Amino acid sequence: MKKLLARGLLLAGASVLFAAPHASAQIVLLAKGTLTSSRAGANKDLSGLNNTLENGVPANLLGGLGSGITYVSGNTFLAVPDRGPNAVSFNAQVDDTVSYIARFHTIEMKLERNSTKGGLPFTLSPELRATTLLHAFLPLDYGSGTAYGLKSGRPEQNNIFRHYFTGRSDNFDPNHSSQDPLDARFDPESIRVSNDGFTVFISDEYGPYVYQFLRATGERLRAFRMPDEFFVNSPAPTGDGEIAANTTGRTPNKGMEGLAITPNGRTLVGMLQAATIQDANLGGVAGNLLRFVTIDIASGRTTHEYAYLLTTGSGVSDITALNDHEFLVDERDGKGLGDGSKAKVKQIFKIDIDGAVDIQGMDGLHAATYAVSKSPKPFLDIVTVLTANGITVDQIPAKLEGITFGPDVEYQGRTMHTFWVANDNDFLQDFSGPGTNPNQFFVFGFTDGDLGGSEYVPQGQRRGPFSW
């Protein structure tokens, strides 16, 4: 009974085109940097974990930082890796996932004018300052592992007050749908910080959910519930198993991917990476329909559901707020460095939800006719800008997933806003060979004139005890 009550308490409620972009838009690459070590050592984060995961990978491996990134203040950013190093094959029955404890990193980004001749206008030197592990006070559901020849997915670091979330795909209660907020499995994909700096919001692909955590300790405070049509009724430890067992719900490993917070700090916007199972099964334009929701933070309620139509990308990796009704969306393919191929689609589009039609309850074909307005051309074509700066298409990361705005800088006598992009390298840091795919950050500069008439409003979060 106590557990059922806990489940209930955790649930927090839960097409006109733009004008063409300004013809003289000159978005520039200001800097790029890598983060490959910390004061703990090469390829190590600051979690303090010293155990080895089921696949033989160290539990403190520093990787996947670009799944999500957000600006705090000054030079401080937060970055979140996804469910962990599952690119190493060891057990296909759990999609090679391991008991990697979910976490976020605090990074100081030293962005300084380049005083040398040649190169980019600025240098970027990221420094890892802290690693925060994510946990719940209430007990969570972990898989026994018995059916897959594994030990329990319960981390050895658990104690009576801390029950850690992990990436292992069998850490769920099979007697409930994927909307169970006490499932221990967690696949973080995007991170945003509250305006007061005390908490962070992180999207979860497994549920899908959006969770709120204390920034200082990593303890979960709330789970914002998504619409019922986003959940699968029969969760499974493999993506193929979930597809076979469900006709509705989010597509496996393509759940709640993008997350934005409006500058006023009142609303979250969460977007699925791909079409739901039921929309994809309809085919046609419904297969390119991505559903996204707005969430009122104060009440915890999902207030609206909207439709986004893909242009040329295979999915959306992140979304960030320009102002309280316009957003930038990271639409991409999976090609490039890390995939052994050449990058093609890494584009940032502008959308507007002002006056958009709520599509909840509509099938995908009907909902697609009410897609939110979207810029006909990208606000930023990342491949175009990077190749113009000498970065070849095979060296552009396949998974440019995290986006955020950063601090303004002075460049060529004018103030420029900064737009930051980070990659998810799947924890594959081979620094010695041609396949090198480190954690990378790219900083782009733009002016108000590049926004095609839109207004950029920085998030109002620059004060408080955590504004360092």
C-alpha positions in Angstrom: 0.0 0.0 0.0 2.8 2.4 0.8 4.4 1.8 -2.5 1.1 2.4 -4.4 0.7 5.7 -2.4 4.2 6.7 -3.3 3.5 6.1 -7.0 0.5 8.4 -6.8 2.4 11.1 -4.9 5.3 11.1 -7.4 3.0 11.9 -10.4 3.0 15.7 -10.6 -0.3 16.0 -12.4 2.5 15.7 -15.3 0.3 26.4 -39.8 1.6 29.6 -40.7 5.2 29.7 -41.9 7.8 32.1 -40.6 9.2 34.8 -42.8 12.5 33.8 -44.4 15.6 34.3 -42.3 17.4 37.6 -42.7 19.4 37.6 -45.9 22.6 38.8 -44.3 22.6 36.3 -41.5 26.3 35.6 -40.5 26.3 33.0 -37.8 30.0 32.3 -37.1 31.9 29.5 -35.4 33.7 31.2 -32.5 35.3 28.3 -30.8 35.5 24.6 -30.2 36.9 22.6 -27.3 37.2 19.1 -25.9 36.9 17.6 -22.4 38.8 14.4 -22.0 40.0 14.4 -18.4 39.4 15.8 -14.9 41.5 16.2 -11.7 40.7 12.5 -11.1 42.6 11.5 -14.3 42.2 10.9 -18.0 38.7 9.8 -19.1 37.5 9.9 -15.4 34.7 12.0 -14.0 34.4 13.2 -10.5 31.7 10.8 -9.3 34.2 9.1 -7.0 33.0 5.6 -8.2 35.7 3.0 -8.4 33.8 -0.1 -9.4 33.6 -1.8 -12.7 30.4 -2.1 -14.7 29.0 -5.4 -16.0 30.8 -4.9 -19.4 34.2 -4.2 -17.8 34.0 -0.4 -18.3 34.9 1.8 -15.3 31.9 3.2 -13.5 33.5 6.7 -13.6 34.1 6.9 -17.3 33.8 10.4 -18.5 31.8 10.3 -21.7 28.5 11.1 -23.5 28.6 14.6 -22.2 26.6 16.1 -25.0 23.4 14.3 -24.6 22.2 17.5 -22.9 23.8 20.8 -22.0 22.5 23.9 -20.3 23.9 27.3 -19.3 23.7 28.4 -15.7 25.6 31.7 -15.3 29.1 33.1 -15.6 31.2 30.4 -17.1 29.2 27.5 -15.6 27.3 24.9 -17.6 25.7 21.6 -16.8 26.0 18.6 -19.0 24.2 15.2 -18.8 25.3 11.9 -20.3 22.7 9.3 -21.3 22.2 5.8 -20.0 25.8 4.9 -20.1 28.5 3.0 -22.1 26.3 0.4 -23.8 28.3 0.5 -27.1 30.4 -2.3 -25.7 28.7 -5.6 -26.5 28.3 -8.0 -23.6 24.6 -9.0 -23.2 22.1 -8.5 -26.0 19.2 -9.5 -23.7 19.4 -6.1 -22.0 20.6 -4.2 -25.1 24.1 -4.2 -23.7 23.0 -1.7 -21.0 24.8 -1.6 -17.6 24.2 -0.4 -14.1 25.8 3.0 -14.9 24.4 5.5 -12.4 22.7 8.5 -14.0 24.5 11.8 -13.3 25.1 15.3 -14.5 28.3 17.2 -14.6 29.2 20.8 -13.7 31.6 22.3 -16.2 33.5 25.6 -16.2 33.8 26.8 -19.8 36.7 29.2 -20.2 35.9 31.1 -23.4 38.7 33.6 -24.2 39.8 35.7 -27.1 42.4 33.9 -29.2 45.5 36.0 -28.9 47.5 34.0 -31.5 47.4 34.4 -35.3 45.2 32.0 -37.1 42.6 29.6 -35.8 39.1 30.5 -34.5 38.3 33.9 -32.8 38.1 32.4 -29.3 39.7 29.5 -27.4 37.5 27.2 -25.3 39.0 25.3 -22.3 36.3 23.2 -20.5 37.1 22.1 -17.0 35.1 19.5 -15.0 34.2 20.9 -11.6 31.8 18.3 -10.2 29.8 15.2 -10.9 26.4 14.7 -9.3 24.8 11.3 -9.0 21.0 11.1 -9.4 18.8 9.2 -6.9 15.5 8.9 -5.3 14.7 8.8 -1.6 11.9 6.2 -2.1 12.9 2.7 -3.1 13.0 2.0 -6.8 12.3 -1.1 -8.9 15.5 -2.9 -10.1 15.7 -6.0 -12.2 16.9 -9.2 -10.7 18.9 -10.0 -13.7 18.3 -13.8 -13.3 16.6 -14.3 -16.6 19.5 -12.7 -18.4 22.4 -14.4 -16.6 23.2 -11.2 -14.7 23.3 -10.0 -11.2 20.7 -7.6 -9.9 20.7 -4.1 -11.5 20.7 -2.5 -8.1 23.9 -0.4 -7.7 26.1 -1.4 -4.8 26.3 2.2 -3.8 22.6 2.2 -2.8 21.7 2.8 0.9 18.6 3.4 2.9 18.4 7.1 1.9 19.7 6.9 -1.7 18.4 4.7 -4.4 20.3 5.4 -7.6 18.8 5.6 -11.1 20.7 3.5 -13.7 20.8 2.9 -17.4 20.2 -0.8 -17.2 17.1 -1.6 -19.4 15.7 -4.4 -17.1 15.4 -2.1 -14.1 11.6 -1.8 -14.2 8.5 -3.4 -12.7 7.0 -5.7 -15.4 3.6 -5.5 -13.7 3.2 -1.8 -14.7 3.3 0.1 -17.9 6.3 2.4 -18.6 4.5 5.2 -16.8 5.7 3.9 -13.5 7.8 6.7 -11.8 9.4 4.1 -9.5 11.2 2.3 -12.3 15.0 2.6 -11.6 15.9 2.7 -15.3 16.7 6.1 -16.6 18.0 7.3 -19.9 18.7 11.1 -19.5 18.7 13.1 -22.7 18.4 16.8 -22.0 18.9 19.1 -19.0 17.6 22.5 -18.0 18.0 24.5 -14.8 15.3 26.4 -12.8 15.4 30.2 -12.7 16.4 30.1 -9.0 19.3 27.7 -9.7 18.2 25.3 -7.0 16.8 22.5 -9.2 17.4 20.9 -12.6 14.9 19.2 -15.0 16.0 16.2 -17.0 14.1 14.3 -19.7 13.9 10.5 -19.7 13.6 8.4 -22.8 12.5 5.2 -21.0 9.3 6.4 -19.5 9.1 8.8 -21.1 9.2 11.3 -18.2 10.6 14.7 -17.2 12.1 14.6 -13.7 13.1 17.4 -11.3 16.1 17.0 -9.1 17.8 19.1 -6.4 20.9 20.5 -8.1 23.1 20.3 -5.0 22.4 16.7 -4.1 20.9 15.0 -7.1 17.8 13.8 -5.2 14.6 13.6 -7.3 11.8 15.9 -6.2 9.1 15.3 -8.8 8.1 13.3 -11.9 6.1 15.1 -14.5 3.8 12.7 -16.2 3.3 12.7 -20.0 0.1 12.0 -21.9 -1.0 8.3 -21.8 -0.4 7.9 -25.5 3.4 8.3 -24.9 3.7 5.2 -22.7 4.1 1.6 -23.7 1.8 -0.8 -21.9 4.3 -3.7 -21.9 7.9 -2.5 -21.2 10.7 -4.8 -22.1 14.5 -4.9 -21.6 15.2 -4.7 -25.4 14.0 -2.3 -28.0 12.9 -5.1 -30.3 10.9 -6.7 -27.5 9.0 -3.5 -26.8 8.2 -3.0 -30.5 6.9 -6.6 -30.7 4.8 -6.2 -27.5 3.2 -2.8 -28.1 1.1 -1.0 -30.7 1.1 2.3 -29.0 3.5 4.5 -27.1 6.9 6.1 -27.7 9.3 4.3 -29.9 12.1 2.5 -27.9 15.2 4.6 -27.3 13.4 7.5 -29.0 11.3 8.8 -26.1 11.5 12.2 -24.4 14.6 13.6 -26.0 14.4 17.4 -26.2 13.7 19.7 -23.2 13.4 23.5 -23.0 12.5 25.9 -20.2 10.9 29.2 -21.1 12.9 32.3 -20.0 10.2 33.2 -17.4 11.0 29.8 -15.8 7.3 28.8 -15.7 7.0 26.3 -18.5 8.9 23.2 -19.7 8.6 22.0 -23.3 9.5 18.3 -23.9 9.7 16.7 -27.4 9.9 13.1 -28.4 12.8 12.1 -30.7 10.7 10.3 -33.2 7.1 9.4 -34.1 5.2 7.3 -31.6 4.6 3.6 -32.5 1.0 4.3 -33.5 1.9 7.3 -35.6 4.7 5.5 -37.4 2.4 2.6 -38.2 0.0 4.9 -40.0 2.8 5.8 -42.4 2.9 8.8 -44.7 3.3 12.2 -43.1 2.5 10.7 -39.7 5.9 8.9 -39.8 7.5 12.4 -39.6 5.3 13.7 -36.8 7.0 14.3 -33.5 4.7 15.1 -30.6 5.7 17.6 -27.9 4.2 18.9 -24.8 4.2 22.0 -22.6 4.2 21.5 -18.8 3.2 24.1 -16.2 6.0 23.7 -13.6 4.0 25.1 -10.7 1.1 22.7 -11.0 3.0 19.8 -12.7 0.3 19.5 -15.3 0.8 18.9 -19.0 -1.0 21.8 -20.5 -0.8 21.2 -24.3 0.4 18.7 -26.9 1.7 20.0 -30.3 3.0 18.5 -33.5 6.4 19.1 -35.1 7.1 17.8 -38.7 10.6 16.7 -39.6 12.2 18.3 -42.6 15.2 16.2 -43.6 16.5 14.8 -40.3 15.7 11.4 -38.9 14.8 12.8 -35.5 15.1 15.7 -33.0 17.8 15.7 -30.3 17.0 18.9 -28.3 15.0 22.1 -28.1 15.8 25.4 -26.4 13.8 28.5 -25.8 14.4 31.8 -27.7 11.6 33.4 -25.8 8.4 32.3 -24.2 6.8 31.1 -27.4 9.6 30.5 -29.9 12.2 27.8 -29.8 15.2 26.4 -31.6 15.0 22.7 -32.5 18.0 20.4 -33.2 17.1 18.2 -36.1 19.7 15.7 -37.3 20.6 12.4 -38.9 22.9 9.8 -37.3 25.8 10.3 -39.8 29.3 11.5 -39.1 32.2 10.9 -36.7 31.4 7.9 -34.5 29.2 6.3 -37.2 32.1 5.9 -39.6 30.2 8.0 -42.2 29.8 11.6 -43.4 27.6 14.1 -41.7 24.8 15.5 -43.7 21.9 16.8 -41.6 22.7 18.8 -38.5 20.2 21.7 -38.6 18.7 24.1 -36.2 15.1 25.2 -37.0 13.0 27.9 -35.4 9.4 27.1 -34.4 6.6 29.2 -32.8 3.8 27.7 -30.7 1.9 30.9 -30.4 -1.6 30.1 -31.7 -0.7 26.4 -32.3 -3.5 23.8 -32.2 -3.5 21.2 -29.4 -3.4 17.8 -31.0 -4.0 15.5 -28.0 -6.4 12.7 -29.0 -5.8 13.2 -32.8 -4.3 10.4 -34.9 -1.0 11.2 -36.6 -2.4 12.0 -40.0 -4.9 14.4 -38.6 -2.4 15.9 -36.2 0.1 16.5 -39.0 -2.2 19.1 -40.6 -1.8 21.2 -37.4 2.0 21.1 -37.2 3.5 24.2 -35.5 4.9 26.9 -37.7 8.5 26.3 -38.6 11.2 28.3 -40.4 11.4 27.2 -44.1 15.2 27.3 -43.8 17.4 26.4 -40.9 18.4 29.1 -38.4 21.8 27.3 -38.4 23.1 24.7 -40.7 25.9 23.3 -38.6 27.5 21.2 -41.3 27.8 24.2 -43.6 29.4 26.4 -40.9 31.8 23.7 -39.7 33.0 22.7 -43.1 33.5 26.4 -44.0 36.0 26.3 -41.0 38.0 23.4 -42.3 36.2 20.6 -40.4 35.5 17.7 -42.8 32.2 16.0 -42.9 33.7 12.7 -41.5 35.0 14.7 -38.5 31.7 16.3 -37.6 30.2 14.2 -34.8 27.2 12.0 -35.7 25.4 12.8 -32.5 25.3 16.6 -32.0 22.6 16.3 -29.4 22.9 19.1 -26.7 22.1 22.7 -27.4 21.9 25.8 -25.2 22.5 29.5 -25.2 25.5 30.9 -23.4 27.0 34.2 -22.3 27.3 37.1 -24.7 30.7 38.0 -26.0 32.3 41.0 -27.8 33.5 40.3 -31.3 34.6 42.7 -34.0 33.1 45.6 -32.2 29.7 44.2 -31.6 27.9 42.1 -29.0 27.2 38.6 -30.1 25.0 36.0 -28.4 26.5 32.5 -28.2 24.8 29.2 -29.1 26.5 26.1 -27.8 26.3 22.6 -29.3 27.7 19.4 -27.7 28.1 15.8 -28.9 27.2 12.5 -27.4 30.2 10.3 -28.2 28.6 7.1 -26.8 31.5 6.9 -24.3 33.9 5.8 -27.0 37.0 7.8 -26.4 39.7 6.4 -28.6 42.2 9.2 -28.5 45.0 7.4 -30.2 43.6 6.3 -33.6 41.7 7.8 -36.6 38.4 7.1 -34.8 39.0 9.7 -32.1 35.6 10.9 -30.9 36.1 13.0 -27.8 33.5 15.0 -25.9 33.3 18.1 -28.0 31.7 21.6 -27.6 31.1 24.0 -30.5 30.3 27.7 -29.8 28.5 29.7 -32.5 28.0 33.5 -32.5 24.9 35.3 -33.8 23.3 38.7 -33.5 19.7 39.8 -33.2 19.7 40.4 -36.9 20.2 36.7 -37.5 16.9 35.8 -35.9 14.6 36.9 -38.7 12.6 39.3 -36.6 12.4 37.1 -33.5 13.5 38.3 -30.0 16.1 36.4 -28.0 15.2 36.6 -24.3 17.9 35.1 -21.9 16.6 32.9 -19.2 16.1 34.8 -16.0 18.2 32.6 -13.7 21.2 34.6 -13.0 20.8 35.1 -9.2 20.8 33.0 -6.1 23.2 30.9 -4.1 23.9 28.5 -7.0 24.6 31.2 -9.6 28.3 30.5 -9.6 
